[in-house]
Amino acid sequence: MSEIRMTGDLRTDYDCEATGLPAERWGEAVFRVGDEEIVLEVSVEKDVIVALMVGEDVAWKGTLSGLKALLKEGIRPR
């Protein structure tokens, strides 16, 4: 039997909830808004890798620490 290395939860404002979804290596959440698709993928195979995709043209992929740095740098007072 494979080792559970992470779990995922999904909640919505319709009081819908899926919790404790087990994963050994990766998991992804997909949201469809009109014709757009927004995907968040998390991989725990070696390091924690996060990928964000919006449609087919916009993507970012990096480590969890890289995502934290990106978000911290992007949120600056003007």
Distance bins in CASP14 RR format, pairs under 12 A and 6 or more apart:
PFRMAT RR
TARGET T0000
AUTHOR 0000-0000-0000
RMODE 2
METHOD distances of the structure
MODEL  1
1 22 0 0 0 0 0 1 0 0 0 0 0
1 24 0 0 0 0 1 0 0 0 0 0 0
2 22 0 0 0 0 1 0 0 0 0 0 0
2 23 0 0 0 0 1 0 0 0 0 0 0
2 24 1 0 1 0 0 0 0 0 0 0 0
2 25 0 0 0 0 1 0 0 0 0 0 0
3 22 0 0 0 0 1 0 0 0 0 0 0
3 23 0 0 0 0 0 1 0 0 0 0 0
3 24 1 0 0 1 0 0 0 0 0 0 0
3 25 0 0 0 0 1 0 0 0 0 0 0
3 44 0 0 0 0 0 1 0 0 0 0 0
3 45 0 0 0 0 0 1 0 0 0 0 0
4 20 0 0 0 0 1 0 0 0 0 0 0
4 21 0 0 0 0 1 0 0 0 0 0 0
4 22 1 0 1 0 0 0 0 0 0 0 0
4 23 1 0 0 1 0 0 0 0 0 0 0
4 24 1 0 0 1 0 0 0 0 0 0 0
4 25 0 0 0 0 0 1 0 0 0 0 0
4 27 0 0 0 0 0 1 0 0 0 0 0
4 44 0 0 0 0 0 1 0 0 0 0 0
5 22 0 0 0 0 1 0 0 0 0 0 0
5 23 1 0 0 1 0 0 0 0 0 0 0
5 24 1 0 1 0 0 0 0 0 0 0 0
5 25 1 0 0 1 0 0 0 0 0 0 0
5 26 0 0 0 0 1 0 0 0 0 0 0
5 27 0 0 0 0 0 1 0 0 0 0 0
5 42 0 0 0 0 0 1 0 0 0 0 0
5 43 0 0 0 0 0 1 0 0 0 0 0
5 44 1 0 1 0 0 0 0 0 0 0 0
5 45 0 0 0 0 1 0 0 0 0 0 0
5 46 0 0 0 0 0 1 0 0 0 0 0
5 48 0 0 0 0 1 0 0 0 0 0 0
6 20 0 0 0 0 1 0 0 0 0 0 0
6 21 0 0 0 0 1 0 0 0 0 0 0
6 22 1 0 0 1 0 0 0 0 0 0 0
6 23 1 0 1 0 0 0 0 0 0 0 0
6 24 0 0 0 0 1 0 0 0 0 0 0
6 25 0 0 0 0 1 0 0 0 0 0 0
6 26 0 0 0 0 1 0 0 0 0 0 0
6 27 1 0 0 1 0 0 0 0 0 0 0
6 28 0 0 0 0 0 1 0 0 0 0 0
6 41 0 0 0 0 0 1 0 0 0 0 0
6 42 1 0 0 1 0 0 0 0 0 0 0
6 43 0 0 0 0 1 0 0 0 0 0 0
6 44 1 0 1 0 0 0 0 0 0 0 0
6 45 0 0 0 0 0 1 0 0 0 0 0
6 48 0 0 0 0 1 0 0 0 0 0 0
6 49 0 0 0 0 0 1 0 0 0 0 0
6 50 0 0 0 0 0 1 0 0 0 0 0
6 64 0 0 0 0 0 1 0 0 0 0 0
7 18 0 0 0 0 0 1 0 0 0 0 0
7 19 1 0 0 1 0 0 0 0 0 0 0
7 20 1 0 1 0 0 0 0 0 0 0 0
7 21 1 0 0 1 0 0 0 0 0 0 0
7 22 1 0 1 0 0 0 0 0 0 0 0
7 23 1 0 0 1 0 0 0 0 0 0 0
7 24 0 0 0 0 0 1 0 0 0 0 0
7 27 0 0 0 0 1 0 0 0 0 0 0
7 42 0 0 0 0 0 1 0 0 0 0 0
7 44 0 0 0 0 0 1 0 0 0 0 0
8 17 0 0 0 0 0 1 0 0 0 0 0
8 18 0 0 0 0 1 0 0 0 0 0 0
8 19 1 0 0 1 0 0 0 0 0 0 0
8 20 1 0 1 0 0 0 0 0 0 0 0
8 21 1 0 1 0 0 0 0 0 0 0 0
8 22 0 0 0 0 1 0 0 0 0 0 0
8 23 1 0 0 1 0 0 0 0 0 0 0
8 26 0 0 0 0 0 1 0 0 0 0 0
8 27 1 0 0 1 0 0 0 0 0 0 0
8 28 0 0 0 0 0 1 0 0 0 0 0
8 29 0 0 0 0 1 0 0 0 0 0 0
8 40 0 0 0 0 0 1 0 0 0 0 0
8 42 0 0 0 0 1 0 0 0 0 0 0
8 44 0 0 0 0 0 1 0 0 0 0 0
9 16 0 0 0 0 0 1 0 0 0 0 0
9 17 1 0 0 1 0 0 0 0 0 0 0
9 18 1 0 0 1 0 0 0 0 0 0 0
9 19 1 0 1 0 0 0 0 0 0 0 0
9 20 1 0 0 1 0 0 0 0 0 0 0
9 21 1 0 0 1 0 0 0 0 0 0 0
9 22 0 0 0 0 0 1 0 0 0 0 0
9 23 0 0 0 0 0 1 0 0 0 0 0
9 27 0 0 0 0 0 1 0 0 0 0 0
9 29 0 0 0 0 1 0 0 0 0 0 0
10 16 1 0 0 1 0 0 0 0 0 0 0
10 17 1 0 0 1 0 0 0 0 0 0 0
10 18 1 0 1 0 0 0 0 0 0 0 0
10 19 1 0 0 1 0 0 0 0 0 0 0
10 20 0 0 0 0 1 0 0 0 0 0 0
10 21 1 0 0 1 0 0 0 0 0 0 0
10 27 0 0 0 0 0 1 0 0 0 0 0
10 28 0 0 0 0 0 1 0 0 0 0 0
10 29 1 0 0 1 0 0 0 0 0 0 0
10 30 0 0 0 0 0 1 0 0 0 0 0
10 31 0 0 0 0 1 0 0 0 0 0 0
10 40 0 0 0 0 0 1 0 0 0 0 0
11 17 1 0 1 0 0 0 0 0 0 0 0
11 18 0 0 0 0 1 0 0 0 0 0 0
11 19 0 0 0 0 1 0 0 0 0 0 0
11 20 0 0 0 0 0 1 0 0 0 0 0
11 29 0 0 0 0 0 1 0 0 0 0 0
12 18 0 0 0 0 1 0 0 0 0 0 0
12 29 0 0 0 0 0 1 0 0 0 0 0
12 31 0 0 0 0 0 1 0 0 0 0 0
18 29 0 0 0 0 0 1 0 0 0 0 0
20 27 0 0 0 0 0 1 0 0 0 0 0
21 27 0 0 0 0 1 0 0 0 0 0 0
21 28 0 0 0 0 0 1 0 0 0 0 0
21 29 0 0 0 0 1 0 0 0 0 0 0
21 42 0 0 0 0 0 1 0 0 0 0 0
22 44 0 0 0 0 0 1 0 0 0 0 0
23 29 0 0 0 0 0 1 0 0 0 0 0
23 41 0 0 0 0 0 1 0 0 0 0 0
23 42 0 0 0 0 1 0 0 0 0 0 0
23 43 0 0 0 0 1 0 0 0 0 0 0
23 44 1 0 0 1 0 0 0 0 0 0 0
23 45 0 0 0 0 0 1 0 0 0 0 0
24 43 0 0 0 0 0 1 0 0 0 0 0
24 44 0 0 0 0 1 0 0 0 0 0 0
24 45 0 0 0 0 1 0 0 0 0 0 0
25 41 0 0 0 0 0 1 0 0 0 0 0
25 42 0 0 0 0 1 0 0 0 0 0 0
25 43 1 0 0 1 0 0 0 0 0 0 0
25 44 1 0 0 1 0 0 0 0 0 0 0
25 45 1 0 1 0 0 0 0 0 0 0 0
25 46 0 0 0 0 1 0 0 0 0 0 0
25 48 0 0 0 0 0 1 0 0 0 0 0
25 49 0 0 0 0 0 1 0 0 0 0 0
26 39 0 0 0 0 0 1 0 0 0 0 0
26 40 0 0 0 0 0 1 0 0 0 0 0
26 41 1 0 0 1 0 0 0 0 0 0 0
26 42 1 0 0 1 0 0 0 0 0 0 0
26 43 1 0 1 0 0 0 0 0 0 0 0
26 44 1 0 0 1 0 0 0 0 0 0 0
26 45 1 0 0 1 0 0 0 0 0 0 0
26 46 0 0 0 0 0 1 0 0 0 0 0
26 48 0 0 0 0 0 1 0 0 0 0 0
26 49 0 0 0 0 1 0 0 0 0 0 0
26 50 0 0 0 0 0 1 0 0 0 0 0
26 51 0 0 0 0 1 0 0 0 0 0 0
27 39 0 0 0 0 0 1 0 0 0 0 0
27 40 0 0 0 0 1 0 0 0 0 0 0
27 41 1 0 0 1 0 0 0 0 0 0 0
27 42 1 0 1 0 0 0 0 0 0 0 0
27 43 1 0 0 1 0 0 0 0 0 0 0
27 44 0 0 0 0 1 0 0 0 0 0 0
27 45 0 0 0 0 0 1 0 0 0 0 0
27 48 0 0 0 0 0 1 0 0 0 0 0
27 49 0 0 0 0 0 1 0 0 0 0 0
27 50 0 0 0 0 0 1 0 0 0 0 0
27 51 0 0 0 0 0 1 0 0 0 0 0
28 37 0 0 0 0 0 1 0 0 0 0 0
28 38 0 0 0 0 0 1 0 0 0 0 0
28 39 1 0 1 0 0 0 0 0 0 0 0
28 40 1 0 0 1 0 0 0 0 0 0 0
28 41 1 0 1 0 0 0 0 0 0 0 0
28 42 1 0 0 1 0 0 0 0 0 0 0
28 43 0 0 0 0 1 0 0 0 0 0 0
28 49 0 0 0 0 0 1 0 0 0 0 0
28 50 0 0 0 0 0 1 0 0 0 0 0
28 51 0 0 0 0 1 0 0 0 0 0 0
28 52 0 0 0 0 0 1 0 0 0 0 0
28 53 0 0 0 0 1 0 0 0 0 0 0
29 37 0 0 0 0 0 1 0 0 0 0 0
29 38 0 0 0 0 1 0 0 0 0 0 0
29 39 1 0 0 1 0 0 0 0 0 0 0
29 40 1 0 1 0 0 0 0 0 0 0 0
29 41 0 0 0 0 1 0 0 0 0 0 0
29 42 0 0 0 0 1 0 0 0 0 0 0
29 50 0 0 0 0 0 1 0 0 0 0 0
29 51 0 0 0 0 0 1 0 0 0 0 0
29 52 0 0 0 0 0 1 0 0 0 0 0
29 53 0 0 0 0 0 1 0 0 0 0 0
30 36 0 0 0 0 0 1 0 0 0 0 0
30 37 1 0 0 1 0 0 0 0 0 0 0
30 38 1 0 0 1 0 0 0 0 0 0 0
30 39 1 0 1 0 0 0 0 0 0 0 0
30 40 0 0 0 0 1 0 0 0 0 0 0
30 41 0 0 0 0 1 0 0 0 0 0 0
30 52 0 0 0 0 0 1 0 0 0 0 0
30 53 0 0 0 0 1 0 0 0 0 0 0
30 54 0 0 0 0 0 1 0 0 0 0 0
30 55 0 0 0 0 0 1 0 0 0 0 0
31 37 1 0 0 1 0 0 0 0 0 0 0
31 38 1 0 1 0 0 0 0 0 0 0 0
31 39 1 0 0 1 0 0 0 0 0 0 0
31 40 0 0 0 0 1 0 0 0 0 0 0
31 52 0 0 0 0 0 1 0 0 0 0 0
31 53 0 0 0 0 0 1 0 0 0 0 0
31 54 0 0 0 0 1 0 0 0 0 0 0
31 55 0 0 0 0 0 1 0 0 0 0 0
32 38 1 0 0 1 0 0 0 0 0 0 0
32 39 0 0 0 0 1 0 0 0 0 0 0
32 54 0 0 0 0 0 1 0 0 0 0 0
32 55 0 0 0 0 0 1 0 0 0 0 0
33 39 0 0 0 0 0 1 0 0 0 0 0
33 54 0 0 0 0 1 0 0 0 0 0 0
33 55 0 0 0 0 0 1 0 0 0 0 0
34 55 0 0 0 0 0 1 0 0 0 0 0
35 54 0 0 0 0 0 1 0 0 0 0 0
35 55 0 0 0 0 1 0 0 0 0 0 0
35 56 0 0 0 0 0 1 0 0 0 0 0
36 53 0 0 0 0 0 1 0 0 0 0 0
36 54 1 0 0 1 0 0 0 0 0 0 0
36 55 1 0 1 0 0 0 0 0 0 0 0
36 56 0 0 0 0 0 1 0 0 0 0 0
36 57 0 0 0 0 0 1 0 0 0 0 0
36 58 0 0 0 0 1 0 0 0 0 0 0
37 52 0 0 0 0 0 1 0 0 0 0 0
37 53 1 0 0 1 0 0 0 0 0 0 0
37 54 1 0 0 1 0 0 0 0 0 0 0
37 55 1 0 1 0 0 0 0 0 0 0 0
37 56 0 0 0 0 1 0 0 0 0 0 0
37 57 0 0 0 0 0 1 0 0 0 0 0
37 58 0 0 0 0 0 1 0 0 0 0 0
37 59 0 0 0 0 0 1 0 0 0 0 0
38 51 0 0 0 0 0 1 0 0 0 0 0
38 52 1 0 0 1 0 0 0 0 0 0 0
38 53 1 0 0 1 0 0 0 0 0 0 0
38 54 1 0 1 0 0 0 0 0 0 0 0
38 55 1 0 0 1 0 0 0 0 0 0 0
38 56 0 0 0 0 0 1 0 0 0 0 0
38 58 0 0 0 0 1 0 0 0 0 0 0
38 59 0 0 0 0 0 1 0 0 0 0 0
39 50 0 0 0 0 0 1 0 0 0 0 0
39 51 1 0 0 1 0 0 0 0 0 0 0
39 52 1 0 0 1 0 0 0 0 0 0 0
39 53 1 0 1 0 0 0 0 0 0 0 0
39 54 1 0 0 1 0 0 0 0 0 0 0
39 55 1 0 0 1 0 0 0 0 0 0 0
39 56 0 0 0 0 0 1 0 0 0 0 0
39 58 0 0 0 0 0 1 0 0 0 0 0
39 59 0 0 0 0 1 0 0 0 0 0 0
39 60 0 0 0 0 0 1 0 0 0 0 0
39 61 0 0 0 0 0 1 0 0 0 0 0
40 49 0 0 0 0 0 1 0 0 0 0 0
40 50 1 0 0 1 0 0 0 0 0 0 0
40 51 1 0 0 1 0 0 0 0 0 0 0
40 52 1 0 1 0 0 0 0 0 0 0 0
40 53 0 0 0 0 1 0 0 0 0 0 0
40 54 0 0 0 0 0 1 0 0 0 0 0
40 59 0 0 0 0 0 1 0 0 0 0 0
40 60 0 0 0 0 0 1 0 0 0 0 0
40 61 0 0 0 0 0 1 0 0 0 0 0
40 67 0 0 0 0 0 1 0 0 0 0 0
41 48 0 0 0 0 0 1 0 0 0 0 0
41 49 0 0 0 0 1 0 0 0 0 0 0
41 50 1 0 0 1 0 0 0 0 0 0 0
41 51 1 0 1 0 0 0 0 0 0 0 0
41 52 1 0 0 1 0 0 0 0 0 0 0
41 53 1 0 0 1 0 0 0 0 0 0 0
41 59 0 0 0 0 0 1 0 0 0 0 0
41 60 0 0 0 0 0 1 0 0 0 0 0
41 61 0 0 0 0 1 0 0 0 0 0 0
41 62 0 0 0 0 0 1 0 0 0 0 0
41 67 0 0 0 0 0 1 0 0 0 0 0
42 48 1 0 0 1 0 0 0 0 0 0 0
42 49 1 0 0 1 0 0 0 0 0 0 0
42 50 1 0 1 0 0 0 0 0 0 0 0
42 51 1 0 0 1 0 0 0 0 0 0 0
42 52 0 0 0 0 0 1 0 0 0 0 0
42 61 0 0 0 0 0 1 0 0 0 0 0
42 62 0 0 0 0 0 1 0 0 0 0 0
42 63 0 0 0 0 0 1 0 0 0 0 0
42 64 0 0 0 0 1 0 0 0 0 0 0
42 67 0 0 0 0 1 0 0 0 0 0 0
43 49 1 0 1 0 0 0 0 0 0 0 0
43 50 1 0 0 1 0 0 0 0 0 0 0
43 51 1 0 0 1 0 0 0 0 0 0 0
43 61 0 0 0 0 1 0 0 0 0 0 0
43 62 0 0 0 0 1 0 0 0 0 0 0
43 63 0 0 0 0 0 1 0 0 0 0 0
43 64 0 0 0 0 0 1 0 0 0 0 0
44 50 0 0 0 0 0 1 0 0 0 0 0
44 63 0 0 0 0 0 1 0 0 0 0 0
44 64 0 0 0 0 1 0 0 0 0 0 0
46 63 0 0 0 0 0 1 0 0 0 0 0
46 64 0 0 0 0 0 1 0 0 0 0 0
47 61 0 0 0 0 0 1 0 0 0 0 0
47 62 0 0 0 0 1 0 0 0 0 0 0
47 63 1 0 1 0 0 0 0 0 0 0 0
47 64 1 0 0 1 0 0 0 0 0 0 0
47 65 0 0 0 0 1 0 0 0 0 0 0
47 66 0 0 0 0 0 1 0 0 0 0 0
47 67 0 0 0 0 0 1 0 0 0 0 0
48 61 0 0 0 0 0 1 0 0 0 0 0
48 62 0 0 0 0 1 0 0 0 0 0 0
48 63 1 0 0 1 0 0 0 0 0 0 0
48 64 1 0 1 0 0 0 0 0 0 0 0
48 65 0 0 0 0 1 0 0 0 0 0 0
48 66 0 0 0 0 1 0 0 0 0 0 0
48 67 0 0 0 0 1 0 0 0 0 0 0
48 68 0 0 0 0 0 1 0 0 0 0 0
49 60 0 0 0 0 0 1 0 0 0 0 0
49 61 1 0 0 1 0 0 0 0 0 0 0
49 62 1 0 1 0 0 0 0 0 0 0 0
49 63 1 0 0 1 0 0 0 0 0 0 0
49 64 1 0 0 1 0 0 0 0 0 0 0
49 65 0 0 0 0 0 1 0 0 0 0 0
49 66 0 0 0 0 1 0 0 0 0 0 0
49 67 0 0 0 0 1 0 0 0 0 0 0
50 59 0 0 0 0 0 1 0 0 0 0 0
50 60 0 0 0 0 1 0 0 0 0 0 0
50 61 1 0 0 1 0 0 0 0 0 0 0
50 62 1 0 1 0 0 0 0 0 0 0 0
50 63 1 0 0 1 0 0 0 0 0 0 0
50 64 1 0 1 0 0 0 0 0 0 0 0
50 65 0 0 0 0 1 0 0 0 0 0 0
50 66 0 0 0 0 1 0 0 0 0 0 0
50 67 1 0 1 0 0 0 0 0 0 0 0
50 68 0 0 0 0 1 0 0 0 0 0 0
50 69 0 0 0 0 0 1 0 0 0 0 0
50 70 0 0 0 0 1 0 0 0 0 0 0
50 71 0 0 0 0 0 1 0 0 0 0 0
51 58 0 0 0 0 0 1 0 0 0 0 0
51 59 1 0 0 1 0 0 0 0 0 0 0
51 60 1 0 0 1 0 0 0 0 0 0 0
51 61 1 0 1 0 0 0 0 0 0 0 0
51 62 1 0 0 1 0 0 0 0 0 0 0
51 63 0 0 0 0 0 1 0 0 0 0 0
51 64 0 0 0 0 0 1 0 0 0 0 0
51 67 0 0 0 0 1 0 0 0 0 0 0
52 58 0 0 0 0 1 0 0 0 0 0 0
52 59 1 0 0 1 0 0 0 0 0 0 0
52 60 1 0 1 0 0 0 0 0 0 0 0
52 61 1 0 0 1 0 0 0 0 0 0 0
52 62 0 0 0 0 1 0 0 0 0 0 0
52 66 0 0 0 0 0 1 0 0 0 0 0
52 67 0 0 0 0 1 0 0 0 0 0 0
52 70 0 0 0 0 1 0 0 0 0 0 0
52 71 0 0 0 0 0 1 0 0 0 0 0
53 59 1 0 1 0 0 0 0 0 0 0 0
53 60 0 0 0 0 1 0 0 0 0 0 0
53 61 0 0 0 0 1 0 0 0 0 0 0
54 60 0 0 0 0 1 0 0 0 0 0 0
60 66 0 0 0 0 1 0 0 0 0 0 0
60 67 1 0 0 1 0 0 0 0 0 0 0
60 70 1 0 0 1 0 0 0 0 0 0 0
60 71 0 0 0 0 0 1 0 0 0 0 0
61 67 0 0 0 0 1 0 0 0 0 0 0
61 70 0 0 0 0 0 1 0 0 0 0 0
62 68 0 0 0 0 0 1 0 0 0 0 0
62 69 0 0 0 0 0 1 0 0 0 0 0
62 70 0 0 0 0 1 0 0 0 0 0 0
63 69 0 0 0 0 1 0 0 0 0 0 0
63 70 0 0 0 0 0 1 0 0 0 0 0
64 70 0 0 0 0 0 1 0 0 0 0 0
64 71 0 0 0 0 0 1 0 0 0 0 0
65 71 0 0 0 0 0 1 0 0 0 0 0
65 72 0 0 0 0 0 1 0 0 0 0 0
66 72 0 0 0 0 1 0 0 0 0 0 0
66 73 0 0 0 0 1 0 0 0 0 0 0
67 73 0 0 0 0 0 1 0 0 0 0 0
67 74 0 0 0 0 0 1 0 0 0 0 0
68 74 0 0 0 0 0 1 0 0 0 0 0
68 75 0 0 0 0 0 1 0 0 0 0 0
69 75 0 0 0 0 0 1 0 0 0 0 0
END
